[in-house]
Amino acid sequence: MQVQIYGGANEIGGNQVFISEGNKNFMFDFGVSFSDMKEFFSEYLKPRSLNGILDYLYLKLIPPIDGLYRNDLINRYKDILSKPKYKIKPTTPNYVDAFFLSHAHLDHYKFMSFLKKNTPIYLNWTANSILSYINDIKSDKLMRECLSFHEYWLLLPKSSGSGKMKRAKIDDYEDIDTTRKINILEDEHPIYLETDNGKCKVTQYQVDHSIPGSTAFIIEHDGRNIVYTGDFRKHGLHPEWTNRFIKMCKKASPIAIITDGTNVPSIKSYRDDNYHQREKSEHDIRKQSDKIIKNNSGLILVNFPSRSLDRALMYYQLAKKHNRTFAVNTKIWKMIDYFRNKIEKTDDDFKDSFLKNYPLPEPEDEYLKPYLQRKKWGYFELKDYKKFERTILKTDDYVTYKEIKQSQENYLLYLDFYMLKELIDIDPDPGKTVYLKSITDPFDEEMIIKEQKLDAWLKHFQIRKTKTIHSSGHCRVNELRDMLNEINADNVIPIHTEHPETFKEFGLSSEIIQPEIGKRYSF
C-alpha cells in the first residue's frame, strides 16, 4: 500500500490523505488549511466562487491532481488549468475511487464539494446529519455541495421557446438528478473495495472528539494494515470509544499509522516538560462551569464551540440545574432541533444509543430557548430572517433582548464574538454579569485582535471574564505517546501537527516519517 499526504503536513488541520493499493486511490478527508487561508484571505476577502477552483489552485490551497475535481468547475477555465502549471483537464475517469470523511470539521471536509459527482462518499450517520444541517444554514452555494451536486454555470433553454438560454436557478434543478453517491458507514462494519491486487477492507471506528460522529479507520490489504486516526482524544466524555479503537489498532499490528498530533509541542517544550498547563477534561469543564453558575446571581454569558453538541448539552443541563433558561443562537438551536427530528427516523436501537450519548431536550423544554437577534429593520418580521430562522419566528417560542434585559438573573445566554452588539440592547447590570469563556485561547494574530476587542466590550459593560475553561478536542501528548507505543506500528506518520519532529523524542521503536507534501510512501 502507498500513502500520500497533500494537506496536514507540518500544520494543524487541512487533512488531505490518499491511501492507494494497485490501481485504486482512496481519499481520507479533504479539509482546508486555516493557516494557508489566513495567509491570503480574511473575513471579507474570500476566494471567488465565480472562479471555480482556480483561486484555490493558484494559491496552492488544493492539490493539482488531474481527475480529482468536478468538471463544471474546470470547463470554464480549461485553457488555464490544462497548462503545465496545473495539468488539470475535464475528465470522465475519477482519480478518487472512494472518499472517507472522519468528521464534520472544516479542516477535514470543506473541499468535499469540489469532488466529482460520481465519487463514492463514505461517512457515518451523525457526520451526514451535521453536513445536512450545515447545508440548511449556510449561504455559500459552492460550500453547500458536500452531499448534493448542482452543476455550476448551468444554462437551460428559456420556456418561451425563443431558443435563448437562461442561467439555472434553484427551482430549475427539480427535474435534474442532484444526488451524490452517499454511503452511510456503521462502526466496526467493514466494507470491501476491489483493486487489481485483490480487495481492500476498510473499517470505521468511533472515537471521542469535540464534535459528534468523529471516526478513525483501519485499512487492510492482504493482511497488512494502515491506520488513519482522524482527530481524537481520551479526556472527553467517551474515552471508551477511543480505547476500543486503540485496542483494535494494536490487534491489527499496522505497518503504518497516520496520526493526529495537534498538541505535540516543540522539542524544547517537550524536553522541558512544559506543555501540561491546559490539559483539562470535559468533566473538569462541567465542574468549574457548575461552580461559576452557582455562585453568580446575575446574567451569565457563555461562549463555546458552536458545533460541540457535548458542550451545548452540558450548559443546558447546568442551566436547568440552577433554574435558568439557556438561550442559544439560532444555529445551535437548529442543530439540536435537526438531530431531534432526524433521530426519530432511525431504528429504535440506534435512537436509544444516540440519545444515551446525547440526551437531547424535548422541543417544549422551558430551559432551552432560541435567542433571536434583531435584523434589518429590527421588528422581528419574517422577511428579515433566513429560511431556517423563520420557522423559529413563526412559533413565537423564543427569547429576545427584551426578556433577558427584564430578568437577567434567570438566563444563561450563549454569546459569541459576533453577538457582542446584543449587549447594547440587553444593557447588562454592571458588576453583576459574568462572561464564561469556554473556547480556546487565541494563538494567532487575528485571534489576539479579536480577544482584545472582546475585552474592550466586557470592560465597557463592567462584565467579569472568567479564566479560560476549555478542553482540547485532541489527544494529550503523554497519552498520544503511550498510545503509539502500545500500538507499535512499523511506521508513524504525524500530521495535523506543527511539530512532527518531536515524535522522535517519544522513544518509540517505530520509524518516524515526517511527511512531505505529495511524496509517495510505499509500505
Secondary structure, 3 states (H helix, E strand, C coil): CEEEEEECCCCCCCCEEEEEECCEEEEEEECCCHHHHHHHCECCECCCHHHCCHHHHHCCCCCCCCCCECHHHCHHHHHHHCCCCCCCCCCCCCCCCEEECCCCCHHHHHHHHHECCCCEEEEEHHHHHHHHHHHHHCCCCHHHCCCECCCCCCEEECCCCCCCEEECCHHHHHHCCCECEEEEECCCCCEEEEECCEEEEEEEEECECCCCCCEEEEEEECCEEEEECCCCECCCCCHHHHHHHHHHHHHHCCCEEEEECCCCCCHHHHHCCCCCCCCCCHHHHHHHHHHHHHCCCCCEEEECCCCCHHHHHHHHHHHHHCCCEEEECHHHHHHHHHHHHHHCCCCHHHHHHHHHHCCCCCCCCCCEEEECCCCCCCCCCHHHCCHHHHHHHHHCCCECHHHHHHCHHHEEEECCHHHCCHHHHHCCCCCCCEEEECCCCCCCHHHHHHHHHHHHHHHHCCCEECCCCCCCCCCCHHHHHHHHHHHCCCEEEEECCCCHHHHHHCCCCCEECCCCCCCEEEC
